[in-house]
């Protein structure tokens, strides 16, 4: 995408509906979500993992409605923070952007650890039948991944993104095949197709609601197509369609696949323990029901999805840090674009270093312990859930923005007041659902380093900054709304130099 400054024309490529849909689908990463997000839930809700995803889909659906309502009239590269900033105000946009930054940094840390988990799961499958398969120390894998990520930082990764999307497509096809095979086999011999997984049997509401954050984590990035609002053909129609299409496709897929995984392992104690301690659930089930070769295909796609997510979230975090820094919030050394790579390489490097350091600390001190029995998987859940809490706070702000917009005079001009009741009620309900889920996750937290609390600490810091440094926050909020989709300018910029679109 080329951008020329001052009074010259901004040339942008017009994207069709399928491109926006593909971006959101690739960002969600179904293979990654279904291979690594169920294990952490088993210890909380037992066999009711599919129920958590049903409730999660309802919550995410309400959030999606808020995005749909706003993107019918406001389309911008800044996504959530731009929608909030353009509706409520720049300081609110700053707070939303700060929360989103926490989410993406958390995801970058966690997916680096998850990549190591999947690599060792792949090695274990290569040695199928071996009682003590060779494994590489997971921090070594994370270090190699960080080095590769460091080398790619700030570059145009469009080709890499296309390859990863193609691999993700293979993973989705493999999941569908696995679903059909497990259904045909009637699930695990011991418990069969146990439909009680959709009930509260054996768990209470508090436990289920505590697990919904992990379900939200699986849908993280569904709104990515909103960042293409300035590039998509007929965005007021196609962006909402892409949002809805992503949610429908992934919603059906996630609920069905989580059901199949739960009944595939079995809903008895032995089956749930194996589910919880699996290094890659789809890979293990593929080996059980089809064969080692099929398992290797699924795990390989999961490795690519996990590392691709690390690359994408590190790049997005770097762009956000760049945007913060160039408007006075952060060191000016981070507010430059590299001449050769034409990207915010320094800022992205910072994120990668943070991800590696966080993983090294986890490996050295044996923290956290999340119940999976797999150290890198535990690290993934800690940082990913903390990031998901930050993401939910940003989503909460989008719901509030949708309510504010629907109640505004601008809505009257566009719609003549039609649809106002529904346009206020659904986003308001979505905000309530998010607040309830967050409450159930923190009300009984006794460990000050619990994952949901880490996410809330970050958001609280953003709120303090938005109030204490209101002028800077307002300036950064406007910049996030206007400049986050950073162009390849091909030169070093002064930190205060504006980009005219």
Phi, psi and omega in degrees: 000124183258142178229127177249138188273172176065232189265013181274166185282138173270120183259123181230149179275131181272124185256143178281173181303316185297329180292318177295319178296318181296322180298313179296318181297317180292324180291320176299318179065068184305321181296317176298310184299317184279341179273335189230357186260348182278329187301318182291343181275333186300319180292342181265314188240002180064230184281356184275024179304315179300325177299320178300321180287329175296313179295320178300321179296321177298314180297314180294326177298320178293321176297317180300323178299321177298318177296317180299314180301318182283319184286351172291341184231335181236116178233123186207153179295339183285355176055229189302314184292327177289320179296319179289312182298322181283348182252310183268316181153162185296325179292324174294324176295321176299312181299316179295319178294322179294318177297318180294325176299316177301321180297311185290325176294317177300318179294323180295319178295310185295318183288337173294318176293320181294325176302317178296320177302312184290326177298316179291329175295322178296315179298321179296321179290328175297334180252035183307130181099349178276132181292324181230077184293149178294134178228144176271136175310128192297331181289334176294317178297318179298322179295315178298317178299319180294323178297315178297316179298320179299319181292328182271351186302134176081357182272164173283109185256030182300317180295317178300318181299320179295319179296315180296323179295320178296318178295321177299323176298320176298319179298320179294317177300317179298321178298317180298317178300315180298320178301312181299316182294316181293320175300315181297329179274355179074024179076195180295140181303329185283327186233346176066202181276080186280104182284353179291353177294344178265012181244173177269018181298120178086355178224163176249173184300321182300318180295316182296315181294329177294332181274350186293334177302319178295327176292317176302323178303321182296329180266003181305127180100359180299336183271007185303328181296339178297334178288349177264016184302331181272353186241349186270141177298131179046061188298329182293342175255315188281327178294312175301323178294319179295320177299311180295319180296318178299316183294318180295312182299310182287327180299310178297314182299312185295315182295315180295314183293321178294323175297314181296320178297316183296313180282338178291318175286327183109142184266008173277176185300318181295317181295318180292325177295320179292322176300311185295326185261006181290135175285336176201104188297317180295322179295316180295318179292322177300321178292320182293316191260339183235305180156168183299319183301320180290319178301319180296322178298312182295315182294323178298317178296325179292321177300312180298319181294318181294313181291323176298321177294321176299313179301313185294316182288327175294318179295317179295317178299318179299319178297320181292317177299318175303312182296320176298310187295321185288350176250021170097000180251085182129166182299139180294340180294340178270355186259044179227153173254135182288140185297314185281314184277340179058036177219168180282069190295319182297314181296321179292321175303318180302316180297316181297317178297317177300318179298316181293315180299316180300318180291323177297316178300315179299317182292322183287321185262355180069033181235143003269173173242107186250004173098358182274342184077008182235109189304310180293329177292322175298317179297319177302312183296320180301305186285328179289319178292319175301317177295323179295325176296315176301318180296320179295325176296317177297318177298322177302317179294326177295319178298317178297319179298321179296320177296314180298315181297316182295332179270005185268169177292329179300322177296322178298319181295319184283316188245354184065024178085356181287136179082013184294318184299311179294322181293337175267319187295313185292313176297325177296319177296321177299317178298321179294317179300314179299315180298318180296315180299315179297321179298313181296336180277339184248343189295329181251012182289118179259337179272118180298345178258019177298146186305312180299324180292323177301318178296318180291326176302315181298316180294323177297321176299317178299322179294317178299316180295321180297328180273313186287325180244059190298322181292315178295317180300319179295318180295316179294322179299318177295320181293319178300320180291328187260339193231003190296323178283082191290131179281161173275088187280338175074021175201162177285137182249147168294139184304335183260356185289124182284153174256119180265123185269000000 
